[in-house]
Amino acid sequence: MSEFAVSHFGPVVDSTSKDETVPPSDPISLEEHDQTIPFEIGEEDIAFLEQLEEECTPAPLSISYTSEGQAVLSTGSHVGVLTLPSGTQVEVTPKRSVTNLLWALQYAFDTPVESIDVETEFSAASTFFDAIAVLFLSELRTVLDRGLHREYVRTSSVREHVTGRIDVQRQLRRSISAPTDFAIEHDEFTADSELNRAVLTATRVLTRLVRDTDLGSSLRVQEQRLRQFVTPSSVSVEAVERIELSRLNDHYETLVDLTRTVLTRDFFEDVSAGSQRSLALFVNMNYIFERIVERAFRAAAKEHGDLVVEGQASIQNIVDGPHAVSMRPDVVVRDREGAPITVIDAKWKTGSVSSGDVYQLTSYILAMETDGALVFPGHRDRGSEQSRVLDEFRLRSRTISTNAPVFSYDDYVDALESSASDYLVEVL
């Protein structure tokens, strides 16, 4: 990693007074949309945090400074764990908007975990990457038990006999002392593909970061199974985005989704070289909540006839010309003829409805000429909140029961999907 300048707002502070981080607690524990009390922070930690802000939009953590030069860390909608170069750890947990973090993630990714032998109790206060790792491990075991997908991969090698075609440029560069060896290119049917290398990369990241010892051991076992067939190498998020699944490897779908989540730029690993390893693993809860809402409405729609649910649907813009912007609501529910029943915008927030929330949903309502709802996590009852758009369409605020007082995953699913079903009943 190349060197980069350290800059910050506030007065210039003598570097001799900034060579050590003195955290307000060990670890520093924060919720979403929270902030620390001011504390002393070292220059390496400043550099790491400021690069985190620069690389991620929005940043999972931001840093500001008091007039005395002390640091204040603020959080947004990301949850996760960060280890600074100094060894100071920062934990960001969800607000009291989820009953159980593992259940919320499990539902969002539609992943069964009954076969996972992990006794750790995942609560709302648990660090989320152990929960991500549980889901990942479950999907990885399923894929490995079914067999790694193999495909033809173009490879280069030197052999005594010609198979495939001769790599002319490489052959000409070879020494004439080995005239019977040929540099060739050929297609090899192998499991050592970019798809499986991406999975292995994500497995190695999670193996190093999980806290639960049993979970870590289970991941290491699966990592060794992968390494028998797959070469360890770094795979970029862009490469994962280019992976296309077919009917031959569609059993990878959720595993690829989790791999993308682990390798996305919301996640940092070894970002800067310090006295200790600098690691960060965060997930944007807005994204998780959108998945929960979409899945809950898909399940609820099946109970109400031939309703069709579209996630991240592209709809017609009501603005023509250079000011037109793409319009992609989180969920659109249509009847059997394709007519829209309602349009839904998921909002992971516990505060009041903002004017921006209303304007955004109103544009969807007018574009589709249908009712709409702002859907929030189940932090309080919004069922009675209803407005009118042009005295013709209804604009509601509703909740999905992400924090239902239940004691099993099945009951949690029932609560989520009943919330969505109740809204469809009201609309229909």
Buried (B, 14 or more C-beta within 10 A) or exposed (E): EEEEEBEBEEEEBEEEEBEEBEBEBEBBBBBBBBBBEBBBBBBBBBBBBBBBBEEBEEBBBBBBBEEEBBBBBBBBBBBBBBBBBBBBBBBBBBBBBBBBBBBBBBBBBEBEBEEBEBEBEBEBEBBBBBBBBBBBBBBBBBBBEEEBBBBEBEEEEEEEEEEBEEBEEBEEEBEEEEEEBBBBBBEBEBBBBBBBBBBBBBBBBBBBBBEBEEBBEBBBEBBEBBEEBBEEEEBEBEBBEEBEEEEEBEBBEBBBBBBBBBBBEBBBBEBBEBEEBBBBBBBBBBBBBBBBBBBBBBBBBEEBEEBBBBBEBEBEBEEEEEEEEEBEBBBBBBBEEEEBBBBBBBBBBBEEBEEEBBEBBBBBBBBBEBBBBBBBBBBEEBBEEBEEBEEEBBBBBBBBBBBBEBEEBEBBBBBBBBBBBBBBEBBE
